[in-house]
Every structure is written in C-alpha cells, then in structure tokens.
Amino acid sequence: MNSSSRFDSYNEAFTKNFITFFLVFTIICINGAFVYTYFKSKDFQRDPRYVLYIHLVINDMIMLILSLGLVIFIYTGNPGFIPCWIMLVVLITTNRNSPLNLAVMALERYIAVCLPLHHVQICTVQRAHLLIALIWLVSFIPAFTDIIIILITQPLSVFSKTVICHATFVYNTPYHVTSVYSEDNMNSSSRFDSYNAAFTKNFIIFFLVFTIICINGAFVYTYFKSKDFQRDPRYVLYIHLVINDMIMLTLSLGLVISTYIAYPGFIPAGSCWSS
C-alpha cells in the first residue's frame, strides 16, 4: 500500500458500519413487510403487476444484503477469492436486474393503458414468471462472461488467493481494464471503454430509451384512438413533437450501438494480476 493511504480509525469504521447496517436493516424490514403481505394475499399473487413488483423488492433485498456483506468484509478482513467471486456475481446480476424489471413493469403498464381489453390475455402470471427468468438470464450474461474471461486468462492458483472483495481487484484482467492509446489513423490519446464500461453504458442508454419510447408510444396510441385529439391543432403539434423525439431517440440508440460494434476497443496485452 502507498504510504499516503488512509485508514479509518476504530470510531470511524464503527460509525460507518453502524449507519450502513441500520439503513440496510430498516429497508429490509420495510421490504420484508411487503413480501409478507404479498404471500398472504392470493389476489396479489394472481396479478402480474404485483408479481413483477415483488420480484423487484426481493431482488433489492438480496442486493442490499450482499452489499452490506461486502462493506463488512472490507473492514473485518479479506475473504478468499471464490466466496468473494460468488458474492460479486450475484451482486452484479441483481444490480442489472432492477432496470430490466422496471422496463418490464413499464411495458406492462403500457399494455394496460393502450390495450385494456387485451391486457388480461397478454399479461398473465405465467408470462410474468417467464419474463423474470429472462431478466435473470440476461443480467447473468455479463457476470458469466467475466467468469469465462478469468478462467481463460488466469491460472487456477488465483482461486486460492486472498483478495480485497471489490470488482476492481477481482476482475483485474486486461479485458476489464480501460486503456488509453494512440494510433496514426486516430486522434492521440483516444480512449476506449473496457468491456464492462461499454456494456454498462449501452445497458443504461437502452433502458432509458426503451422506457421513454414506451411512454411516448402510449401518448401516440391515445392520440390516434381519439378523434377529438386529432381535430385539435394543439395536440397535432404535440404528437408531432412526440413522434419526432421517438425517431430521434431510436436513431441515436442505433448510432451509439453501431459505434461500439464498429470500434469495439483496444485490449492491451499482458496481465494485470500480481503473483
């Protein structure tokens, strides 16, 4: 460690852990009340909206418990590589579950508003369960990719090491590190995102664009279903603005994704792992 590294005193460490534990415990108690109410009511269990909502609550409880565990590990001692690795895989997966779950909930509400007569046939509890399974599968893909990268690039002895339980230290391979380099045919100091940075950026952008398009789509649907709105010049101008924004957002998303596909980034040679 550098000589300038700062370590918390006992009082500081105790205060930080106490506040963190108190907040996490309070939120888990509140969420636990929601979970208890859900499983006590058959009506809630038959509504896909509440199925998705309670999945979001349970997912957040898992993420909070693991986050608290990581904070405690930092102050009490570094665990082995494998326990830390498992915790990070679950934590990263649950972290990415939340925006996907919110996007599915937005889609369900969009169907309820725009297709109220078909909502019961389209949004069923069975399909909600299938979407939850799909959310976990999609969210697990980046963590699974990290696992494959470590198995390919690192020796098996790394699994017996003691590491600081943080993603920066566990996923410390050339494929996870953001690099800066220059080429003759590109600007100097051109910055290329690592795999994790690129995926996170595209993930957040896609979630935001998808949510906004769903909301705007509801406005467009309502406009074309109402003759009164179509005869009002104010709504004509407003819906033109909404459609224009939807086109702009869709094309912007396409440009962002195509940028990462055309220039996937530079992966430096060598390993960042210390023996």
C-alpha positions as CSV (number, residue, x, y, z in Angstrom):
1,M,0.0,0.0,0.0
2,N,1.1,3.6,-0.6
3,S,2.4,5.4,2.5
4,S,-0.3,8.1,1.9
5,S,-3.1,5.5,2.1
6,R,-5.7,6.5,4.6
7,F,-7.2,4.0,7.1
8,D,-10.3,4.6,9.1
9,S,-9.9,4.8,12.8
10,Y,-11.9,2.4,15.0
11,N,-14.6,5.1,15.7
12,E,-14.9,6.0,12.0
13,A,-15.1,2.4,11.0
14,F,-17.7,1.6,13.7
15,T,-19.8,4.6,12.8
16,K,-19.8,3.9,9.0
17,N,-20.7,0.2,9.6
18,F,-23.4,1.1,12.1
19,I,-25.1,3.6,9.9
20,T,-24.9,1.2,6.9
21,F,-26.3,-1.7,8.9
22,F,-29.1,0.5,10.4
23,L,-30.2,1.8,6.9
24,V,-30.0,-1.7,5.3
25,F,-31.8,-3.3,8.2
26,T,-34.6,-0.7,8.1
27,I,-35.1,-1.0,4.3
28,I,-35.1,-4.8,4.6
29,C,-37.7,-4.7,7.3
30,I,-40.0,-2.5,5.2
31,N,-39.5,-4.6,2.1
32,G,-40.0,-7.8,4.2
33,A,-43.4,-6.4,5.2
34,F,-44.3,-6.0,1.5
35,V,-43.1,-9.6,0.8
36,Y,-45.1,-10.9,3.7
37,T,-48.3,-9.1,2.6
38,Y,-47.8,-10.4,-1.0
39,F,-47.6,-14.0,0.0
40,K,-50.5,-13.7,2.4
41,S,-52.8,-12.4,-0.4
42,K,-53.9,-14.7,-3.2
43,D,-55.2,-11.6,-5.1
44,F,-51.8,-10.1,-5.3
45,Q,-50.3,-13.4,-6.5
46,R,-52.7,-13.5,-9.3
47,D,-51.8,-10.0,-10.6
48,P,-48.8,-9.9,-12.9
49,R,-48.1,-6.3,-11.9
50,Y,-47.6,-7.3,-8.3
51,V,-45.6,-10.4,-9.3
52,L,-43.1,-8.1,-11.1
53,Y,-43.2,-5.6,-8.2
54,I,-42.4,-8.2,-5.5
55,H,-39.6,-9.6,-7.7
56,L,-38.1,-6.1,-7.7
57,V,-38.4,-5.9,-3.9
58,I,-36.8,-9.3,-3.3
59,N,-34.1,-8.5,-5.8
60,D,-33.3,-5.3,-4.0
61,M,-33.2,-7.2,-0.6
62,I,-30.7,-9.6,-2.0
63,M,-28.6,-6.8,-3.4
64,L,-28.7,-4.9,-0.1
65,I,-27.7,-7.9,2.0
66,L,-24.7,-8.7,-0.3
67,S,-23.7,-5.0,-0.4
68,L,-23.7,-5.0,3.4
69,G,-21.6,-8.1,3.4
70,L,-19.0,-6.6,1.1
71,V,-18.8,-3.5,3.3
72,I,-18.3,-5.6,6.4
73,F,-15.7,-7.7,4.6
74,I,-13.7,-4.6,3.8
75,Y,-13.3,-3.8,7.5
76,T,-13.1,-7.2,9.1
77,G,-10.8,-9.0,6.6
78,N,-10.5,-10.1,3.1
79,P,-12.2,-13.4,2.2
80,G,-11.0,-16.0,-0.2
81,F,-11.3,-15.4,-4.0
82,I,-14.1,-17.9,-4.5
83,P,-16.5,-16.6,-1.8
84,C,-15.9,-13.0,-2.9
85,W,-16.3,-14.0,-6.6
86,I,-19.7,-15.7,-5.9
87,M,-20.9,-12.6,-4.0
88,L,-19.9,-10.3,-6.8
89,V,-21.5,-12.4,-9.4
90,V,-24.8,-12.4,-7.6
91,L,-24.5,-8.7,-6.7
92,I,-23.7,-7.6,-10.3
93,T,-26.6,-9.8,-11.6
94,T,-29.1,-8.3,-9.1
95,N,-27.9,-4.8,-9.8
96,R,-28.7,-5.2,-13.5
97,N,-32.0,-6.9,-12.7
98,S,-33.5,-3.7,-11.3
99,P,-33.6,-1.6,-14.5
100,L,-34.8,-4.5,-16.6
101,N,-37.5,-5.3,-14.1
102,L,-38.6,-1.6,-14.2
103,A,-38.6,-1.7,-18.0
104,V,-40.9,-4.8,-18.0
105,M,-43.2,-3.1,-15.5
106,A,-43.4,0.0,-17.7
107,L,-44.3,-2.3,-20.7
108,E,-47.0,-4.0,-18.6
109,R,-48.5,-0.6,-17.7
110,Y,-48.2,0.5,-21.4
111,I,-50.3,-2.5,-22.4
112,A,-52.8,-1.8,-19.5
113,V,-53.3,1.8,-20.8
114,C,-53.2,1.2,-24.5
115,L,-54.8,-2.2,-24.8
116,P,-57.1,-2.5,-21.8
117,L,-59.4,-5.1,-23.4
118,H,-56.5,-7.4,-24.2
119,H,-54.4,-6.8,-21.0
120,V,-55.8,-9.9,-19.2
121,Q,-54.9,-12.1,-22.2
122,I,-51.5,-10.6,-22.8
123,C,-50.2,-10.0,-19.2
124,T,-50.6,-13.3,-17.3
125,V,-48.8,-14.6,-14.2
126,Q,-47.2,-17.3,-16.2
127,R,-45.7,-14.8,-18.6
128,A,-44.6,-12.6,-15.8
129,H,-42.7,-15.6,-14.3
130,L,-41.1,-16.3,-17.7
131,L,-40.1,-12.6,-18.1
132,I,-38.5,-12.8,-14.6
133,A,-36.5,-15.8,-15.7
134,L,-35.5,-14.0,-18.8
135,I,-34.4,-11.0,-16.8
136,W,-32.1,-13.1,-14.6
137,L,-30.7,-14.8,-17.7
138,V,-29.9,-11.5,-19.5
139,S,-28.5,-10.0,-16.3
140,F,-26.3,-13.0,-15.7
141,I,-24.7,-12.9,-19.2
142,P,-22.1,-10.1,-18.3
143,A,-21.2,-11.9,-15.0
144,F,-20.9,-15.2,-16.8
145,T,-18.7,-13.5,-19.4
146,D,-16.4,-12.3,-16.6
147,I,-16.2,-15.8,-15.3
148,I,-15.1,-17.2,-18.6
149,I,-12.5,-14.4,-19.1
150,I,-11.0,-15.2,-15.7
151,L,-10.9,-19.0,-16.3
152,I,-9.2,-18.4,-19.7
153,T,-6.7,-15.7,-18.8
154,Q,-5.8,-16.5,-15.2
155,P,-4.0,-19.6,-13.6
156,L,-6.0,-21.8,-11.3
157,S,-3.8,-20.7,-8.4
158,V,-5.8,-17.4,-8.4
159,F,-8.7,-19.2,-6.8
160,S,-6.7,-19.9,-3.7
161,K,-5.6,-16.3,-3.2
162,T,-7.0,-13.8,-0.7
163,V,-8.2,-10.6,-2.4
164,I,-9.8,-7.4,-1.5
165,C,-13.5,-8.1,-2.2
166,H,-14.1,-5.4,-4.8
167,A,-14.7,-5.8,-8.5
168,T,-11.7,-3.7,-9.3
169,F,-9.4,-6.3,-7.7
170,V,-11.3,-9.5,-8.6
171,Y,-11.8,-8.6,-12.3
172,N,-8.3,-7.2,-12.8
173,T,-7.5,-8.6,-16.2
174,P,-6.5,-6.8,-19.5
175,Y,-10.1,-7.3,-20.8
176,H,-11.6,-5.4,-17.8
177,V,-9.2,-2.5,-17.7
178,T,-10.0,0.7,-19.6
179,S,-7.0,1.7,-21.7
180,V,-5.7,4.8,-23.5
181,Y,-3.5,4.6,-26.6
182,S,-3.0,6.4,-29.9
183,E,-2.7,5.3,-33.5
184,D,-1.6,7.1,-36.6
185,N,-5.1,6.9,-38.1
186,M,-6.9,8.1,-35.0
187,N,-6.7,11.0,-32.6
188,S,-4.0,10.9,-30.0
189,S,-5.0,9.7,-26.5
190,S,-8.1,8.2,-27.9
191,R,-10.0,6.5,-25.1
192,F,-11.6,3.1,-25.5
193,D,-14.0,1.7,-23.0
194,S,-13.4,-1.7,-21.4
195,Y,-16.0,-4.4,-21.9
196,N,-17.7,-3.6,-18.6
197,A,-17.8,0.1,-19.2
198,A,-19.2,-0.4,-22.8
199,F,-21.8,-2.8,-21.6
200,T,-22.9,-0.6,-18.7
201,K,-23.2,2.5,-20.9
202,N,-25.2,0.7,-23.6
203,F,-27.3,-1.0,-21.0
204,I,-28.3,2.3,-19.3
205,I,-28.9,4.0,-22.6
206,F,-31.1,1.2,-23.9
207,F,-33.1,1.1,-20.7
208,L,-33.7,4.9,-20.7
209,V,-34.6,5.0,-24.4
210,F,-36.9,2.0,-24.1
211,T,-38.8,3.5,-21.2
212,I,-39.2,6.9,-22.9
213,I,-40.4,5.2,-26.1
214,C,-43.0,3.2,-24.2
215,I,-44.3,6.3,-22.5
216,N,-44.4,8.3,-25.8
217,G,-45.9,5.3,-27.5
218,A,-48.8,5.5,-25.1
219,F,-49.3,9.2,-26.0
220,V,-49.3,8.3,-29.7
221,Y,-51.7,5.5,-29.3
222,T,-54.1,7.6,-27.2
223,Y,-53.9,10.4,-29.8
224,F,-54.8,8.2,-32.8
225,K,-57.6,6.5,-30.9
226,S,-59.3,9.8,-30.2
227,K,-61.0,11.8,-33.0
228,D,-61.2,14.9,-30.7
229,F,-57.5,15.0,-30.2
230,Q,-56.9,14.7,-34.0
231,R,-59.1,17.7,-34.6
232,D,-57.3,19.9,-32.1
233,P,-54.2,21.7,-33.6
234,R,-52.5,21.8,-30.3
235,Y,-52.5,18.0,-30.0
236,V,-51.4,17.7,-33.6
237,L,-48.3,19.8,-32.9
238,Y,-47.7,18.0,-29.7
239,I,-47.9,14.5,-31.2
240,H,-45.6,15.6,-34.0
241,L,-43.1,16.5,-31.3
242,V,-43.5,13.2,-29.6
243,I,-43.1,11.2,-32.8
244,N,-40.1,13.3,-33.7
245,D,-38.5,12.6,-30.4
246,M,-39.2,8.8,-30.7
247,I,-37.4,8.8,-34.1
248,M,-34.5,10.8,-32.8
249,L,-34.1,8.5,-29.8
250,T,-34.3,5.4,-31.8
251,L,-31.7,6.6,-34.3
252,S,-29.4,7.9,-31.5
253,L,-29.5,4.5,-29.9
254,G,-28.6,2.9,-33.2
255,L,-25.7,5.2,-33.6
256,V,-24.4,4.5,-30.1
257,I,-24.6,0.7,-30.5
258,S,-23.1,0.9,-34.0
259,T,-20.2,2.9,-32.6
260,Y,-19.3,0.1,-30.2
261,I,-19.7,-2.5,-32.9
262,A,-17.6,-0.7,-35.4
263,Y,-14.9,0.3,-32.8
264,P,-15.0,-2.5,-30.2
265,G,-12.0,-1.0,-28.4
266,F,-8.4,-1.8,-27.7
267,I,-7.5,-4.7,-25.4
268,P,-3.9,-4.3,-24.1
269,A,-1.5,-7.1,-23.9
270,G,-0.2,-8.6,-20.7
271,S,-1.9,-9.4,-17.4
272,C,-2.6,-7.1,-14.5
273,W,-2.6,-9.8,-11.9
274,S,0.2,-9.8,-9.4
275,S,1.8,-13.0,-8.3
